[in-house]
Amino acid sequence: MAAESSDRVREIAEVRSLAESELSEQALERGLDDLWEGIVLARYLDGEIDRGLNA
């Protein structure tokens, strides 16, 4: 699986004309944003936060 991920990173970086390190940073940021949104949504659905609260 690690080899497959490395191949994907190389190919996406090439298509987007980015350095692999820059692409990895963007992927990490996107993944963290997605995980954070999941936490906020779960807290909202559990009634821990309301719509007016910025997380």
Secondary structure in CASP SS format (residue, H / E / C, confidence):
PFRMAT SS
TARGET T0000
AUTHOR 0000-0000-0000
METHOD secondary structure of the structure
MODEL  1
M C 1.00
A H 1.00
A H 1.00
E H 1.00
S H 1.00
S H 1.00
D H 1.00
R H 1.00
V H 1.00
R H 1.00
E H 1.00
I H 1.00
A H 1.00
E H 1.00
V H 1.00
R H 1.00
S C 1.00
L C 1.00
A C 1.00
E H 1.00
S H 1.00
E H 1.00
L H 1.00
S H 1.00
E H 1.00
Q H 1.00
A H 1.00
L H 1.00
E H 1.00
R H 1.00
G H 1.00
L H 1.00
D H 1.00
D H 1.00
L H 1.00
W H 1.00
E H 1.00
G H 1.00
I H 1.00
V H 1.00
L H 1.00
A H 1.00
R H 1.00
Y H 1.00
L H 1.00
D C 1.00
G C 1.00
E C 1.00
I C 1.00
D C 1.00
R C 1.00
G C 1.00
L C 1.00
N C 1.00
A C 1.00
END
